[in-house]
Amino acid sequence: LDEAREEIDKVDKEIVKLIALRNNYIKQIAHFKTSVDEVKAQDRIDDVISRVRAQAIELDLSPNLINDLYVRMIDGMVESEIAEFRNAKGA
């Protein structure tokens, strides 16, 4: 049990690192956008959600779980990206 928990902790650490990496890319992308609407990019969000849901199904993982996680993560990152965008544009 302890070994399995240690492995789960390692996976969690990697997941958080990957989320931070994703967020860093999003902040960089904010500098190339020209409006808050472009930052929100609902078409892109829909595409990402669709893709990760399909991947979840392929991996025998609940697509609803992945959907909920990504919606929450993307919402938070969009807020962060809007702040970065406004900061970069001096708005």
N, C-alpha and C positions, 0 to 999 in steps of 0.2 A: 504494500500500500504506500509506504513512504517513497519507494523508488518511482512508482507511478506518479505520485504527487510532485516529485522533483522534476520529472519529465514534463508534466503539465505546466509547472512554473517556468521552465525553459521555453516552452512554446509560447506562453503568455508574454514573456519578455520579448521574444521575436515579433509577435503580433504588434505589440506596442511600438517597437522600433519601426516596423513597416508602416504603421499608421502615421508615425511622425515623419517618415520619409515622404509619404503621400502628401501630407499637409505642407511640407516644404516645397514640393513641386507646385502645389496649388498656389502658394504665396508667390512663387516666381511667375506663374502664368498670369496672375493679376496685373502685372506690369505691362502685359501685352494687350490687355483689353481696353476698350474705349468707352464702356458704359456699365452701369450697375446691371442693366438687363442682360448684357453680354456675360457678366460674371455669373448671374443666376443660371443661364444656359439650360433651361428645362429639357430641351431635346437631348443634350449630352447626359443629363442626370437620368433620363428615361432609358437611354442606351446602356449606361453603366448598370443600372438596376436590372435590366433585362439580361445582360451578359452574366452578371454574378448569380442571378437566379438560375440560369441555365447551367452554370458551372456547379452550383450547389446540387442540382438534380443529378448531374453526372457523377458527383462524389458521394451520392447517397446521403445528402445533408438536407435538412429542411429548407426549402427555398423561402418560406415565410420568415424563418429565423434570419437568414442572410438579408432578405429584403428589409426587415426591421432594423438590423444593425447598420446596413448601408444608408438607409434613409436618415437615421439619427446622425451617423458620421458625416454624411454629405451636408445635412442641414447646418451642423456646427462648422464645417469647413467652408461652406458658402459664406456664413457670417464672418469668419476669419478673412476670407478672400475679399469680401466687400470692404472690410476695415483696411486691409492692405492696399486695395485699389484706391480708396479715398485718400489714404496717407500718401501714396505715390503721386496722385494727381493734385494733391494739395487742397482737396475738397472737404 
